[in-house]
Amino acid sequence: MATPAQQANSRRLYQVWKGNNRFFCGGRLIFGPDVASLLLSTLLIVGPAITFCCQIIIKIHEYEKSDKNSDRPMLWLSILMVAFLVIISDLVFLCMTSSIDPGIVPRNTGPPGTDESVDVNTPSMEWIDGRTPHLRLSRARMKDEIVNGIAVKVKYCETCMLYRPPRASHCSVCNNCVHKFDHHCPWVGQCIGQRNYRFFFFFISTSTFLCIYVFTFSWLNIITKMNHHRYTIWKAMKCEILSLMLIVYTFIAVWFVGGLTVFHLYLICTNQTTNENFRCRYDKKHNPYDKGFLRNFGDVFLSEIPPSMHDFRSWVIEETIQVEVYTPNIDADVISPMENIDIEIGTEPAIDDNLPVPSIQQNFDCSSSDALDPSVYPITQNPSFHAPTHSMESYDGENGMPTDERKGEELLLLRMLTCDPHEV
C-alpha cells in the first residue's frame, strides 16, 4: 500500500522516462526526438500522390464528357482506386513504424552484480574531491554469449547499466538500447528494431511500388495525349506538364526507396541488420543468426511480434535518488592530479606535518628494502690524484707558479738567447 507521500509523487512512466523519446496521447504513442521529420516524409508522399489523383479525376471527367459510352472512365477509375489504396497503406505503415516501441531494453537503476560485471584483477584509481583517491574496479567491457553454438561478444552499456542482449545496440539519438537494432531512421523519426522492422520494410516497399505506379501511369497519360490529339512527344509533355513533373520526381525517388528496399531484402535473406552489416563481416565468418532463406523470411514476416517490455502508462513513484559510488578510501595523504610535482618548473606541494600517516604505510616492514638501500652503507669515493703542494714561501702568487721553477725557466731562456744558434 503506497503512503500518501508516495501517492503524491506518483507519475506515469512516460513522464519520467530517461530516454530522448517524445510521447503523445498519454504515453500510448512513442516517437523519437526527431519526430518533426515525420511531417516532411508525409508531405513528400502526400503531395505528389494528391497531384496524381487529381490528374486522374480530371481525366475521368474529360472522358465522361467526350464519350459517355467509352470504357476509359472505368479504366481510369480503377487506376485511381488502386492509387488511393496504395497511398493509404503507405501512410499507415509510416505511422506504425514511427509510433510504436521499437523494442527498447529496460535499463537498470544501478550497475549489475559484481559476479558478472566486475573484473577484480584490473583495479584502477579514481580521484574524487581533490586529494582522496578511491579504488575503482574496472568493469568488463564485453562478455561472451552463446548463440546457436557460437560465442558472440556482447557489450556493457554505461548509460543503461546493463549488458546488451545479443543483436541489441544503444541508439545515441533516442538514448535507449534497442533489441535487434537496425538503425535510426531520420525519415520516420524513430529507431528501427525488433518490433517495428516489419512495418518499416512494408513502408519502403510500398513507397517503391507507389513511385513505380505513378511513374508508369504518368507516362501513360502523356502517351494517351499523343495518340488522341496526334501530338509529338514534346508537345504532349508541354500539355501534360504535371505528368512530366511527376515522372521526374518519381524517377529520382525510386532510386532511394527502391535501393533501400533491395538492400533490406538482402538483409532479410541473410538474417542481418544494417548495424551488423556495417560493423560485422559475416562473409568472412559464419553468421550465427542465419537460419536459411525461408526461415529468415518467416522470422521477419510470419513470427509474432513480441510485446513491449514497457508499460509507459503505468504509475511509478518518483523519488529523489542520490547516486553515490562507494569505493574503499585508500588514504587522504596522496597527491592528487592537481597537485603533481612539476618537473619543468621545479614546484612541489607543501608538506603538512599535521597530516596523519597513511594507513597503507602504517606498520610497514622496511627491513627487506634496507638491505638493498645504498644509503645504509658508506659511499666509496673514486680515487683522485692531487698535484704536490708547495709551501707558501716557495709560491709566487703573482705569476701563479712555484718560485724555483720560475727561476729555472728564466735561466734556460737567457742561455738560449746568448748562445750560438748552431750549438742549440
TANOR-V815720 format. One record per residue. SS is DSSP state (a for helix, b for strand, c for the rest). Layout:
# TANOR-V815720
ss:SS
ss:SS
This chain:
# TANOR-V815720
ss:c
ss:c
ss:c
ss:a
ss:a
ss:a
ss:a
ss:a
ss:c
ss:b
ss:b
ss:b
ss:a
ss:a
ss:a
ss:a
ss:c
ss:c
ss:c
ss:c
ss:c
ss:b
ss:b
ss:b
ss:c
ss:c
ss:c
ss:c
ss:b
ss:b
ss:b
ss:c
ss:c
ss:c
ss:c
ss:c
ss:a
ss:a
ss:a
ss:a
ss:a
ss:a
ss:a
ss:a
ss:a
ss:a
ss:a
ss:a
ss:a
ss:a
ss:a
ss:a
ss:a
ss:a
ss:a
ss:a
ss:a
ss:a
ss:a
ss:a
ss:a
ss:a
ss:a
ss:a
ss:a
ss:a
ss:c
ss:c
ss:c
ss:c
ss:c
ss:a
ss:a
ss:a
ss:a
ss:a
ss:a
ss:a
ss:a
ss:a
ss:a
ss:a
ss:a
ss:a
ss:a
ss:a
ss:a
ss:a
ss:a
ss:a
ss:a
ss:a
ss:a
ss:a
ss:a
ss:a
ss:a
ss:a
ss:a
ss:c
ss:c
ss:c
ss:c
ss:b
ss:c
ss:c
ss:c
ss:c
ss:c
ss:c
ss:c
ss:c
ss:c
ss:a
ss:a
ss:a
ss:a
ss:b
ss:b
ss:b
ss:b
ss:b
ss:b
ss:b
ss:b
ss:b
ss:b
ss:b
ss:c
ss:c
ss:c
ss:b
ss:b
ss:b
ss:b
ss:b
ss:b
ss:b
ss:b
ss:c
ss:c
ss:b
ss:b
ss:b
ss:b
ss:b
ss:b
ss:c
ss:c
ss:b
ss:b
ss:b
ss:b
ss:b
ss:b
ss:b
ss:b
ss:c
ss:c
ss:c
ss:c
ss:b
ss:b
ss:c
ss:c
ss:c
ss:c
ss:c
ss:b
ss:b
ss:b
ss:c
ss:c
ss:c
ss:c
ss:b
ss:b
ss:b
ss:c
ss:c
ss:c
ss:c
ss:b
ss:b
ss:b
ss:c
ss:c
ss:c
ss:c
ss:b
ss:b
ss:b
ss:c
ss:c
ss:c
ss:c
ss:a
ss:a
ss:a
ss:a
ss:a
ss:a
ss:a
ss:a
ss:a
ss:a
ss:a
ss:a
ss:a
ss:a
ss:a
ss:a
ss:a
ss:a
ss:a
ss:a
ss:a
ss:a
ss:a
ss:a
ss:a
ss:a
ss:a
ss:a
ss:a
ss:a
ss:a
ss:a
ss:a
ss:c
ss:c
ss:c
ss:a
ss:a
ss:a
ss:a
ss:a
ss:a
ss:a
ss:c
ss:a
ss:a
ss:a
ss:a
ss:a
ss:a
ss:a
ss:a
ss:a
ss:a
ss:a
ss:a
ss:a
ss:a
ss:a
ss:a
ss:a
ss:a
ss:a
ss:a
ss:a
ss:a
ss:a
ss:a
ss:a
ss:a
ss:a
ss:a
ss:a
ss:a
ss:c
ss:c
ss:c
ss:a
ss:a
ss:a
ss:a
ss:a
ss:a
ss:c
ss:c
ss:c
ss:c
ss:c
ss:c
ss:c
ss:c
ss:c
ss:c
ss:c
ss:c
ss:c
ss:a
ss:a
ss:a
ss:a
ss:a
ss:a
ss:a
ss:a
ss:a
ss:c
ss:c
ss:c
ss:c
ss:c
ss:c
ss:c
ss:c
ss:c
ss:c
ss:c
ss:c
ss:c
ss:b
ss:b
ss:b
ss:c
ss:c
ss:c
ss:c
ss:c
ss:c
ss:c
ss:c
ss:c
ss:c
ss:c
ss:b
ss:b
ss:b
ss:c
ss:c
ss:c
ss:c
ss:c
ss:a
ss:a
ss:a
ss:c
ss:c
ss:b
ss:c
ss:c
ss:c
ss:c
ss:b
ss:c
ss:c
ss:c
ss:c
ss:c
ss:c
ss:c
ss:c
ss:c
ss:c
ss:c
ss:a
ss:a
ss:a
ss:c
ss:c
ss:c
ss:c
ss:c
ss:a
ss:a
ss:a
ss:a
ss:c
ss:c
ss:c
ss:a
ss:a
ss:a
ss:c
ss:c
ss:c
ss:c
ss:c
ss:c
ss:c
ss:c
ss:c
ss:c
ss:c
ss:c
ss:c
ss:c
ss:c
ss:a
ss:a
ss:a
ss:b
ss:b
ss:c
ss:c
ss:c
ss:c
ss:b
ss:b
ss:a
ss:a
ss:a
ss:a
ss:a
ss:a
ss:a
ss:a
ss:a
ss:a
ss:a
ss:a
ss:a
ss:a
ss:a
ss:a
ss:c
ss:c
ss:a
ss:a
ss:a
ss:c
